[in-house]
Amino acid sequence: MSKILVTYSLIKSLYSEGRDYIDIFVPFLLYSFPPEQNGCNIDILIKNLKEEFGLLVPEHALRTIVKRAKKSGYIKEERGNYYLEEKGKRVILDIKRRQRDVERELNSLFEDIRNYINEKFNKSLTSDQIKELLFSFIKKSQVPLLLFFNPSLSDSLFDKKMEEESNKDMFYMVDYFKIAKDRKPLQFKVLEKIYYGSIISTILNKEDMSSINKKFNNVEVFFDTNFIFSIMELHYPHISKPARELFTLLKTNSKFKLKVFDFTIDEMIRVLKGYINSEKYRYFSGIRVNSIYSSLKTRGWSKEDCIEFLSKIENKIQELGITIEYTQVDLESWEPPDREIYSKIEQYKPDQPLLSQKHDICAIYKIREKRKTYKREIEDCVALFLSSDLKLAKFNYVEFGHINRHSVSEVISDRFFTTLLWLKNPTTVKEIPLESIISIYSEKLIDNKVWNRFYDNLLSLKEKGEISEEDIATLLYYEEFEKELALIDDPEKVNREFIMENIEKGRLKIREKINEEVQKGIEEIKEKLDRELSNKYNEEISSYINRIENIKRVIKEESIKEANKKARLVFFASILLPIILLLIYTLLSKKLYIFLNFIYFVATFLTIFRLLGIKFNIFQFRKKIYDYFFRKTYEKKLSKYGFDLNEDIQ
């Protein structure tokens, strides 16, 4: 497993140096010469390429590479055997050095992936398991190309058991791809080399390796319903994004005439009418199912949104630059030349409605009419039907005889076409194939058949009274249940026991989550309320204090006025009253000397005080009287409003 991954990385590195597809494989050929022999034949080289690099090289491809090596002076041929030249031996030294560097690079990558999965998912995988996961991921992209270049290959060539087991852990690998792309540029670069090297290696299975760069002649590209839904962004983003990128790429090539059959538009209308009539109620916006209806539900489409879209559907298609081809086909009455084809397509798509079957079969026949004959080269195929439906592509490939004739299918999958275009022009297509694969596998959706089985069983259990609406809400709220449904391939596994078991799991998980989140929520709410109350309290206190201060200011001003009045009255009364009384007494008694003696006594008293340094300030006496009356008045007024004098008098 490790050998082939190292080989893929080496292939991409060599290609990045500007070598063509044949030159890339020359160093691997030279390395495969047995060191202890002077010469060897084709069979030995084929055997050694597999053992040393994990490459399965067909004889016709190897002879092409041998021819290039001879032309470049790396080897010579004598009597059916091949011999290394000195120039070729120097290349071997270089490839050995590169191989060691790549091995270190990959070992570091495998360790990083292993640590990442262990830390994030608490999943312990060995290095061998990591290699198997990566290899399985890559094989998914290789198989369509391998079968296209060499139809005699069979799916049984690949270890399906290993693939099924690795599928369970595939999302770990995809998650690492996404993280590496954004945060681990060095590791992602290594992953890119492995992936694109694996794509390049498929060329070995093409009968004529040099023809891979052949240009397309004029080709009419007819879009299937699902592909148009994607470029209109009606599917989930991770499905729509790769389709839109391919669509943009096709628009830049004048050799491709972008079209849609009128009966495909009828099929689109029929599908969307299903959403209007009933299907929108079968899906929930929080649960993602592999269905256009689920996507529309998540997007929040209403019945009115759907009707408005349908009323303008032809205009929307034409605005994209797609030409509508009018065939006058009415699928309600149209029948294929061979009615047995219905039973054949049912083997690939058993749940497909009759009108949808007719649409797919009719599209194939229309492409055949345009081609007139079987086409061996996709570049000269005249027309093709581009679809995201891999089952339809396989049905067409097998049941219409292309697998035996080694001819080009009428239905071409969008994933395969994207990768093929990359092989033809990597500088233009750039990262689209890998981006597409990451997008496709990054979001695991629930299979529609699995969802239908689950939904029907759920309703049945509800009608029987075995589960309540609260139980249903538990399942829909429980995130792990959605992930578990997404990993199920067999709808029969979604039975009563499965649902009841997951309801119980959901309850336990929700309780745990509630305990954690309630506490967290309480703290957050408390903090928020404290913050809000504090702000509100501060604002209210500030306003209240301002009002209080204004009241106090008014009280103080009034108290000052009253204290001044009383102080003046008492002050003058205390000074003048004794004098006036004495004067009246003197006048009445006619004893003037008494008044004069009083004046003399006061003057003497003040003089003695001055000589002794004692000052008698009459105004200070007035101040004390004022303070007394101010305090009494202020205290009385503050008490009236409930204020404390000690807090307000400075």
C-alpha positions in Angstrom: 0.0 0.0 0.0 2.8 2.4 0.9 4.7 1.7 -2.3 1.9 2.8 -4.6 1.3 6.0 -2.6 5.0 6.8 -2.9 4.8 6.1 -6.6 1.8 8.4 -7.1 3.7 11.2 -5.4 6.7 10.6 -7.5 4.6 10.7 -10.7 3.2 14.1 -9.9 6.6 15.5 -9.0 8.0 14.3 -12.3 5.0 15.8 -14.2 5.5 19.1 -12.4 9.0 19.4 -14.0 7.3 19.7 -17.4 7.6 16.1 -18.6 5.0 14.7 -20.9 2.9 11.7 -19.8 5.2 9.1 -21.4 8.4 10.6 -20.1 7.1 10.5 -16.5 7.1 6.7 -16.5 10.6 6.2 -18.0 12.5 6.5 -14.6 10.2 3.8 -13.2 11.0 1.6 -16.2 14.7 2.0 -15.7 14.5 1.3 -12.0 12.8 -2.0 -12.8 15.8 -3.5 -14.5 17.2 -6.3 -12.3 20.6 -5.1 -11.0 22.1 -8.6 -11.2 21.2 -9.2 -14.9 22.7 -7.7 -18.0 19.4 -7.7 -19.8 15.7 -8.5 -19.4 12.5 -8.9 -21.4 9.0 -7.2 -21.2 7.6 -9.8 -18.8 10.3 -9.2 -16.2 9.8 -5.5 -16.4 6.1 -5.8 -16.0 6.6 -8.0 -12.9 9.2 -5.7 -11.4 7.1 -2.5 -11.9 4.4 -4.1 -9.9 6.7 -5.3 -7.1 8.8 -2.2 -6.9 6.2 0.5 -7.4 2.8 -1.2 -7.3 2.1 -0.2 -10.9 0.0 -2.5 -13.1 1.3 -1.6 -16.5 -0.3 -3.3 -19.6 2.1 -4.5 -22.2 1.0 -2.0 -24.8 1.7 0.9 -22.5 5.0 -0.5 -21.4 6.2 -0.9 -25.0 5.3 2.8 -25.6 7.5 3.7 -22.6 10.3 1.4 -23.7 10.2 3.0 -27.1 10.6 6.5 -25.5 13.5 5.2 -23.3 15.3 3.8 -26.3 14.8 7.1 -28.2 16.3 9.0 -25.2 19.4 6.8 -25.0 18.6 5.2 -21.7 18.3 1.6 -22.9 19.1 -0.5 -25.9 17.4 -3.6 -27.4 19.2 -6.7 -28.6 17.4 -9.9 -29.7 14.2 -9.1 -27.8 16.0 -8.2 -24.6 16.6 -4.8 -23.1 19.9 -3.4 -21.6 20.6 -0.4 -19.5 22.9 2.3 -20.8 25.1 4.4 -18.6 22.8 7.3 -19.1 19.9 5.3 -17.8 21.9 4.2 -14.7 22.3 7.8 -13.7 18.6 8.3 -13.9 18.2 5.3 -11.5 20.4 7.0 -8.9 18.2 10.1 -9.1 14.9 8.3 -8.8 16.3 6.3 -5.7 17.1 9.6 -4.0 13.7 11.0 -4.8 12.1 7.9 -3.6 13.8 8.2 -0.2 12.7 11.8 0.1 9.1 11.0 -0.7 9.0 8.1 1.8 10.1 10.4 4.6 7.6 13.0 3.4 4.8 10.4 3.4 5.7 8.9 6.8 5.5 12.4 8.3 2.1 12.9 6.6 0.7 9.6 7.9 1.8 10.4 11.4 0.2 13.8 11.2 -3.1 12.3 10.0 -3.0 9.7 12.7 -2.5 12.3 15.4 -5.2 14.6 14.0 -7.8 11.8 13.9 -6.8 10.6 17.4 -7.0 14.1 18.9 -10.1 15.3 17.2 -12.2 12.2 17.1 -10.6 10.1 19.8 -10.2 7.4 17.2 -6.9 5.4 17.3 -5.8 4.2 13.8 -2.6 2.5 12.8 -0.3 3.8 10.1 -1.5 0.9 7.9 -5.1 1.9 8.4 -4.3 5.5 7.5 -2.7 4.2 4.3 -5.7 2.1 3.5 -8.1 5.0 4.0 -6.0 7.3 1.8 -5.8 4.6 -0.9 -9.5 3.9 -0.8 -10.2 7.6 -1.1 -8.0 7.8 -4.2 -9.5 4.7 -5.8 -12.9 6.3 -5.9 -11.6 8.8 -8.4 -9.5 6.3 -10.3 -12.1 3.6 -11.1 -14.1 5.6 -13.6 -11.0 6.6 -15.5 -9.5 3.1 -15.4 -12.7 1.6 -16.8 -13.0 4.3 -19.4 -9.4 3.8 -20.6 -9.6 0.0 -20.4 -13.2 -1.3 -20.4 -11.9 -4.9 -20.1 -11.0 -4.1 -16.4 -13.7 -5.1 -13.9 -14.8 -3.6 -10.6 -13.8 -6.9 -9.0 -10.2 -5.8 -9.6 -10.5 -3.7 -6.5 -10.9 -4.8 -2.9 -14.5 -4.0 -2.2 -14.4 -5.4 1.3 -11.6 -3.1 2.2 -13.5 -0.2 0.6 -16.7 -1.0 2.6 -14.9 -1.1 5.9 -13.0 2.1 5.2 -16.1 3.9 4.2 -17.1 4.1 7.9 -13.9 6.1 8.6 -13.8 8.0 5.3 -15.1 11.2 6.8 -12.1 11.3 9.1 -9.8 11.4 6.1 -12.0 14.0 4.3 -12.0 16.2 7.4 -8.3 16.1 7.4 -8.2 17.1 3.8 -10.3 20.1 4.5 -8.2 21.1 7.5 -5.0 20.6 5.6 -6.1 22.7 2.8 -6.8 25.7 5.1 -4.2 25.2 7.8 -1.5 22.7 6.8 -0.1 23.8 3.4 2.9 21.5 3.5 0.8 18.4 4.2 -1.9 19.4 1.7 0.8 19.8 -1.0 1.8 16.1 -0.3 -1.8 15.0 -0.5 -2.2 16.8 -3.8 0.8 15.1 -5.3 -0.5 11.7 -4.2 -4.0 12.4 -5.6 -3.0 13.9 -8.9 -0.2 11.3 -9.4 -2.9 8.6 -9.0 -5.0 10.3 -11.7 -2.0 10.5 -14.1 -1.2 6.8 -13.5 -4.5 5.8 -15.0 -3.2 6.8 -18.4 -1.2 3.6 -18.4 -4.5 1.8 -19.2 -5.2 3.9 -22.3 -4.5 2.0 -25.5 -2.7 5.0 -27.0 -1.1 7.0 -24.2 0.0 9.8 -26.5 -3.6 10.5 -27.6 -4.6 11.8 -24.2 -3.8 15.4 -25.3 -6.1 15.1 -28.3 -8.3 18.2 -28.7 -12.1 18.0 -28.7 -14.0 18.6 -31.9 -17.4 20.2 -31.7 -19.5 18.4 -29.1 -23.0 19.1 -28.0 -23.2 18.7 -24.2 -26.7 18.1 -23.0 -27.3 18.5 -19.3 -29.3 16.2 -17.1 -31.9 17.4 -14.6 -29.7 16.9 -11.6 -26.8 18.8 -13.2 -28.9 21.8 -14.0 -30.4 21.9 -10.5 -26.8 22.0 -9.3 -25.6 24.9 -11.5 -28.8 26.8 -10.4 -27.6 26.1 -6.8 -30.8 24.3 -5.8 -28.8 21.4 -4.4 -26.7 21.6 -1.2 -23.6 23.8 -1.7 -21.1 20.9 -1.6 -23.0 19.3 -4.5 -23.6 22.5 -6.5 -20.0 23.9 -6.2 -18.2 21.2 -8.3 -21.0 21.3 -11.0 -20.8 25.1 -11.2 -17.0 24.9 -11.6 -17.3 22.3 -14.4 -20.0 24.4 -16.0 -17.8 27.5 -16.0 -14.9 25.4 -17.5 -17.2 24.1 -20.3 -18.3 27.7 -21.1 -14.7 28.8 -21.7 -14.2 26.1 -24.5 -15.9 27.1 -27.7 -15.9 23.4 -28.8 -18.6 22.6 -26.3 -22.2 23.6 -27.2 -24.2 23.7 -24.0 -27.7 22.5 -24.4 -30.7 20.9 -22.7 -33.5 18.8 -24.1 -37.0 20.3 -23.8 -38.2 17.1 -22.1 -35.5 17.5 -19.5 -37.1 20.8 -18.6 -40.4 19.0 -18.4 -38.7 16.6 -16.0 -37.4 19.5 -13.9 -40.9 20.9 -13.6 -42.3 17.5 -12.7 -39.7 17.1 -9.9 -40.4 20.6 -8.5 -44.2 20.1 -8.6 -43.6 17.1 -6.3 -42.2 19.5 -3.8 -45.2 21.8 -4.1 -47.7 19.0 -3.7 -46.5 16.9 -0.8 -42.8 16.2 -0.6 -41.9 19.4 1.2 -43.7 18.0 4.3 -41.6 14.8 4.3 -38.4 16.6 5.1 -37.1 18.8 7.9 -34.8 21.8 7.5 -32.4 20.5 10.1 -31.9 17.0 8.7 -29.9 16.8 5.4 -31.0 14.1 3.0 -29.7 13.4 -0.4 -32.7 14.8 -2.2 -33.5 18.0 -4.0 -36.6 18.3 -1.7 -34.4 18.3 1.4 -32.2 21.0 0.0 -35.1 23.2 -1.0 -36.6 22.7 2.5 -33.3 23.7 4.1 -33.2 26.8 1.8 -36.6 27.7 3.2 -38.5 27.4 -0.1 -42.2 27.9 0.1 -44.9 26.8 -2.3 -44.9 30.4 -3.7 -41.1 30.4 -4.2 -41.4 27.2 -6.2 -44.3 28.4 -8.4 -42.4 31.6 -9.2 -39.3 29.7 -10.1 -41.3 27.3 -12.4 -42.9 30.3 -14.2 -39.5 31.6 -15.2 -37.6 28.3 -15.6 -36.9 28.6 -19.4 -35.7 32.2 -19.0 -33.4 31.2 -16.1 -31.9 28.3 -18.2 -31.3 30.6 -21.2 -29.7 33.3 -19.0 -27.1 30.7 -18.1 -26.1 30.4 -21.7 -27.8 27.1 -22.3 -29.7 26.5 -25.5 -33.0 24.6 -25.3 -33.3 21.9 -28.0 -37.0 21.4 -28.9 -37.7 17.8 -29.7 -41.5 17.8 -29.4 -41.2 14.6 -27.3 -44.1 13.9 -24.9 -42.8 11.5 -22.3 -46.3 10.5 -21.3 -46.8 8.9 -24.7 -43.2 8.2 -25.8 -41.9 4.6 -25.7 -38.4 3.3 -26.4 -37.8 1.0 -29.3 -37.0 -1.9 -26.9 -39.5 -2.0 -24.0 -37.4 -4.5 -22.2 -35.0 -1.6 -21.4 -37.4 -0.7 -18.5 -36.6 -4.0 -16.6 -32.9 -3.4 -17.2 -32.8 0.2 -15.8 -34.8 -1.0 -12.8 -31.9 -3.2 -11.9 -29.8 -0.1 -11.4 -32.5 2.4 -10.2 -35.3 0.3 -8.7 -37.1 3.2 -7.1 -37.2 5.5 -10.1 -40.7 6.6 -11.3 -41.7 5.5 -14.8 -41.6 9.1 -16.3 -38.1 9.6 -14.9 -37.1 6.3 -16.5 -38.5 7.4 -19.8 -36.6 10.7 -19.5 -33.2 9.0 -19.0 -33.8 6.4 -21.7 -35.1 9.0 -24.2 -32.0 11.2 -23.6 -29.7 8.2 -24.4 -31.6 7.5 -27.6 -31.5 11.2 -28.7 -27.7 11.2 -28.2 -27.5 8.0 -30.2 -29.5 9.6 -33.0 -27.0 12.5 -33.1 -24.0 10.2 -33.1 -25.4 7.8 -35.7 -22.7 5.3 -35.0 -20.7 4.0 -32.0 -17.9 6.4 -31.1 -14.5 5.2 -30.0 -13.0 8.5 -29.0 -14.8 10.9 -26.6 -13.2 13.9 -28.4 -15.1 12.9 -31.6 -18.3 11.8 -29.9 -20.5 14.5 -31.5 -22.8 14.7 -28.5 -23.0 13.5 -24.9 -25.5 13.6 -21.9 -23.7 15.0 -18.9 -25.2 13.7 -15.6 -24.4 13.6 -11.9 -26.2 10.2 -11.8 -23.5 7.5 -11.6 -26.1 4.7 -11.7 -27.4 6.0 -14.9 -23.9 6.2 -16.4 -23.2 2.6 -15.4 -26.6 1.4 -16.8 -25.8 3.1 -20.1 -22.3 1.8 -20.2 -23.3 -1.8 -19.6 -26.8 -2.3 -21.0 -26.1 -0.4 -24.3 -23.1 -2.5 -25.1 -20.3 0.0 -24.6 -18.5 -2.3 -22.2 -18.1 -4.9 -25.0 -17.6 -2.5 -27.9 -15.1 -0.3 -26.0 -17.1 2.7 -27.2 -18.0 6.0 -25.5 -21.2 6.0 -23.5 -24.0 8.4 -24.3 -24.1 9.3 -20.6 -20.9 10.8 -19.1 -20.7 11.5 -15.4 -19.7 15.0 -14.4 -17.0 13.7 -12.0 -15.3 11.6 -14.7 -15.6 14.5 -17.2 -14.0 16.9 -14.8 -11.0 14.6 -14.2 -10.6 13.8 -17.9 -10.5 17.5 -18.7 -7.8 17.9 -16.0 -5.7 15.2 -17.6 -6.0 17.0 -20.9 -5.1 20.4 -19.6 -4.0 20.5 -15.9 -2.9 24.1 -16.1 -6.4 25.3 -17.1 -8.5 23.0 -14.9 -6.0 23.3 -12.0 -7.4 22.0 -8.7 -11.0 21.3 -9.8 -10.9 17.4 -9.6 -9.5 17.3 -6.0 -11.8 20.2 -4.9 -14.7 18.3 -6.3 -13.9 15.1 -4.4 -13.4 16.9 -1.2 -16.7 18.7 -1.6 -18.5 15.5 -2.4 -17.2 13.5 0.5 -17.0 16.4 3.0 -20.7 16.4 3.6 -22.3 12.9 4.1 -26.0 13.1 3.4 -28.6 10.6 4.4 -29.5 8.3 1.5 -33.1 9.1 0.3 -34.2 5.5 0.4 -32.9 5.2 4.0 -34.7 8.4 4.9 -38.0 7.2 3.3 -37.8 4.0 5.3 -37.1 5.9 8.5 -39.9 8.4 7.9 -42.5 5.7 7.1 -41.5 3.6 10.2 -41.6 6.7 12.3 -45.2 7.5 11.2 -46.2 3.9 11.8 -44.8 3.9 15.3 -46.5 7.2 16.0 -49.9 5.9 14.8 -49.5 2.8 16.9 -48.8 4.9 20.0 -45.4 3.4 20.5 -43.6 6.7 20.4 -44.7 10.2 21.1 -44.1 13.6 19.5 -41.5 14.2 22.2 -39.7 11.0 21.1 -39.7 12.2 17.5 -38.4 15.6 18.6 -35.6 13.8 20.5 -34.5 12.0 17.3 -34.6 15.1 15.2 -32.7 17.1 17.8 -30.1 14.4 18.3 -27.2 15.3 16.0 -25.5 11.9 16.3 -28.6 10.2 14.9 -28.4 12.1 11.6 -24.7 11.1 11.3 -25.7 7.5 12.0 -28.4 7.5 9.4 -26.0 9.0 6.9 -23.6 6.0 7.3 -26.4 3.4 6.6 -26.5 2.0 3.1 -29.1 -0.7 3.6 -32.6 0.8 4.3 -33.7 -2.6 5.9 -31.4 -1.7 8.9 -33.8 1.2 9.7 -36.4 -0.9 11.6 -38.4 -0.5 14.8 -35.5 -1.7 17.0 -33.1 0.8 15.4 -35.5 3.7 16.0 -36.3 2.8 19.6 -32.6 2.2 20.4 -31.7 5.6 19.0 -34.5 7.3 20.8 -33.0 6.0 24.1 -29.5 7.0 23.0 -30.9 10.4 22.2 -32.5 10.8 25.6 -29.2 9.9 27.3 -27.1 12.1 25.2 -29.6 15.0 25.4 -29.6 14.7 29.2 -25.9 14.8 29.3 -25.9 17.7 26.9 -28.6 19.5 28.8 -26.7 19.2 32.0 -23.6 20.7 30.4 -25.4 23.3 28.4 -27.9 24.2 31.1 -25.0 25.0 33.4 -23.2 26.8 30.7 -26.4 28.5 29.6 -27.2 29.5 33.2 -23.7 31.1 33.5 -24.1 32.9 30.2 -27.6 34.1 31.0 -26.6 35.2 34.5 -23.6 37.0 33.1 -25.7 38.6 30.4 -28.5 39.5 32.9 -25.9 40.9 35.3 -24.3 42.9 32.5 -27.7 44.2 31.3 -29.0 44.8 34.8 -25.8 46.5 35.8 -26.0 48.7 32.8 -29.6 49.4 33.4 -29.1 49.9 37.1 -26.2 52.3 36.5 -28.3 54.3 34.1 -31.2 54.4 36.5 -28.9 55.2 39.5 -27.3 57.9 37.5 -30.7 59.4 36.6 -31.9 59.0 40.2 -28.8 60.7 41.6 -29.2 63.6 39.2 -32.7 64.1 40.3 -31.7 63.8 44.0 -28.9 66.3 43.5 -31.3 68.8 41.8 -33.7 68.4 44.8 -30.9 68.8 47.2 -29.7 71.9 45.4 -33.1 73.5 45.6 -33.4 72.6 49.3 -30.0 74.0 50.0 -30.7 77.2 48.2 -34.0 77.6 50.2 -32.2 76.7 53.5 -29.5 79.3 52.8 -32.1 82.0 52.3 -34.0 81.2 55.4 -30.8 80.8 57.5 -29.6 84.2 56.3 -32.9 85.8 57.3 -32.9 84.3 60.7 -29.2 84.9 61.3 -29.5 88.6 60.5 -32.6 88.9 62.7 -31.0 87.2 65.7 -27.6 88.9 65.1 -29.0 92.4 65.1 -31.4 91.6 67.9 -28.7 90.3 70.1 -26.6 93.4 69.5 -29.1 96.2 69.4 -31.7 94.9 71.8 -29.5 95.3 75.0 -28.4 98.8 73.8 -32.0 99.9 73.1 -33.3 98.5 76.4 -30.4 100.3 78.3 -31.1 103.5 76.4 -34.8 103.4 77.2 -34.0 102.7 80.9 -31.6 105.6 81.0 -34.1 108.0 79.5 -36.8 106.9 81.8 -34.6 107.0 84.9 -32.9 110.2 83.7 -29.6 108.6 84.8 -27.4 109.3 81.8 -24.3 108.1 83.6 -25.5 104.5 83.5 -25.5 104.4 79.7 -22.1 106.2 79.6 -20.7 103.7 82.1 -22.0 100.9 80.0 -20.2 102.3 76.9 -17.1 102.8 78.9 -17.2 99.3 80.3 -17.6 97.7 76.8 -14.7 99.8 75.4 -12.5 98.9 78.3 -13.4 95.2 78.0 -12.6 95.2 74.2 -9.3 97.1 74.9 -8.2 94.6 77.5 -9.0 91.7 75.1 -7.0 93.3 72.3 -4.0 93.8 74.7 -4.2 90.2 75.7 -4.2 89.1 72.0 -7.8 87.9 72.2 -9.9 88.9 69.2 -13.6 89.2 69.4 -15.0 88.8 65.9 -18.5 89.9 65.8 -18.9 88.5 62.2 -17.8 85.1 63.4 -20.6 85.3 66.0 -23.0 86.0 63.1 -21.5 83.0 61.2 -22.2 80.7 64.1 -25.8 81.9 64.3 -26.1 81.3 60.5 -24.7 77.8 60.7 -27.1 76.9 63.5 -30.1 78.1 61.6 -28.9 76.6 58.2 -28.3 73.2 59.8 -31.7 73.2 61.5 -33.6 74.3 58.4 -31.7 72.0 56.0 -32.1 69.0 58.3 -35.9 69.7 58.5 -36.3 69.9 54.8 -34.1 66.9 54.0 -36.1 64.8 56.6 -39.2 65.7 54.7 -37.9 63.9 51.6 -36.3 61.0 53.5 -32.7 62.2 53.1 -29.9 61.8 55.6 -28.2 65.1 56.7 -24.9 63.5 57.5 -24.5 62.2 53.9 -25.1 65.6 52.4 -23.5 68.3 54.5 -19.8 68.5 53.6 
